[in-house]
């Protein structure tokens, strides 16, 4: 998906952690440890913000996976983790 200048301008100054602060539902964060765009520390911080505010949050790290569009075994693991999360709901 291509994102334009308008999107970049809208999110440039957004504090994502402030935006998620009020959410108290269940959360699954899936992050590849080979992500060269977003450091896993961002997902770890999001996990903490969710938990501090009463959400039931879980972080799953997929070894060797990049930023998005997991392929092969990474995709299979992501799907398995997501299905497990949804069944636990």
Secondary structure per residue as TSV (DSSP state, phi and psi in degrees):
chain	resnum	aa	ss	phi	psi
A	1	X	-	360.0	131.3
A	2	X	-	-90.0	135.9
A	3	X	-	-113.5	136.8
A	4	X	-	-94.3	-175.1
A	5	X	H	-61.6	-35.8
A	6	X	H	-60.8	-45.4
A	7	X	H	-60.7	-48.2
A	8	X	H	-59.2	-41.8
A	9	X	H	-66.1	-38.7
A	10	X	H	-67.9	-36.1
A	11	X	H	-98.3	-8.0
A	12	X	H	-55.7	-44.2
A	13	X	T	-102.0	8.5
A	14	X	-	-74.2	136.3
A	15	X	-	-97.0	97.0
A	16	X	H	-58.3	-36.3
A	17	X	H	-69.0	-33.4
A	18	X	H	-68.5	-39.2
A	19	X	H	-64.1	-35.7
A	20	X	H	-88.7	-9.0
A	21	X	T	-55.4	-36.6
A	22	X	T	-85.3	-5.2
A	23	X	-	-78.6	130.9
A	24	X	-	-123.0	11.1
A	25	X	S	-83.8	-162.6
A	26	X	E	-86.9	139.2
A	27	X	E	-136.7	134.6
A	28	X	E	-120.3	124.6
A	29	X	E	-110.7	124.9
A	30	X	E	-113.6	124.7
A	31	X	E	-137.8	131.1
A	32	X	E	-82.0	135.2
A	33	X	T	-78.7	-3.1
A	34	X	T	-106.6	20.3
A	35	X	-	-69.9	116.6
A	36	X	S	-100.5	7.7
A	37	X	S	-104.8	-44.9
A	38	X	S	-123.0	119.2
A	39	X	-	-67.4	144.2
A	40	X	H	-61.6	-20.6
A	41	X	H	-61.0	-27.7
A	42	X	H	-66.3	-40.8
A	43	X	H	-69.9	-37.5
A	44	X	H	-64.2	-39.9
A	45	X	H	-66.6	-42.4
A	46	X	H	-60.1	-42.7
A	47	X	H	-56.1	-46.1
A	48	X	H	-62.6	-43.3
A	49	X	H	-61.6	-46.9
A	50	X	H	-58.5	-50.0
A	51	X	H	-63.4	-40.4
A	52	X	H	-62.4	-24.4
A	53	X	T	-103.9	12.5
A	54	X	T	94.0	2.6
A	55	X	-	-76.1	151.6
A	56	X	E	-92.9	100.7
A	57	X	E	-118.4	147.5
A	58	X	E	-138.9	137.8
A	59	X	E	-110.6	123.8
A	60	X	E	-110.1	126.1
A	61	X	E	-103.9	128.8
A	62	X	E	-104.4	112.2
A	63	X	T	-63.8	124.5
A	64	X	T	86.6	-5.5
A	65	X	-	-85.2	147.9
A	66	X	-	-89.2	-146.8
A	67	X	S	-76.7	-56.0
A	68	X	S	-142.1	174.1
A	69	X	S	55.6	58.3
A	70	X	-	-56.7	141.2
A	71	X	-	-121.3	159.6
A	72	X	H	54.1	-128.9
A	73	X	H	-63.6	-29.5
A	74	X	H	-66.7	-41.0
A	75	X	H	-65.4	-44.4
A	76	X	H	-59.4	-42.9
A	77	X	H	-65.9	-42.8
A	78	X	H	-60.7	-46.2
A	79	X	H	-62.6	-43.7
A	80	X	H	-60.3	-45.3
A	81	X	H	-64.9	-40.3
A	82	X	H	-65.7	-45.2
A	83	X	H	-62.6	-41.0
A	84	X	H	-61.2	-42.8
A	85	X	H	-62.3	-46.4
A	86	X	H	-66.6	-36.7
A	87	X	H	-68.3	-29.6
A	88	X	H	-75.6	-14.3
A	89	X	-	-62.3	360.0
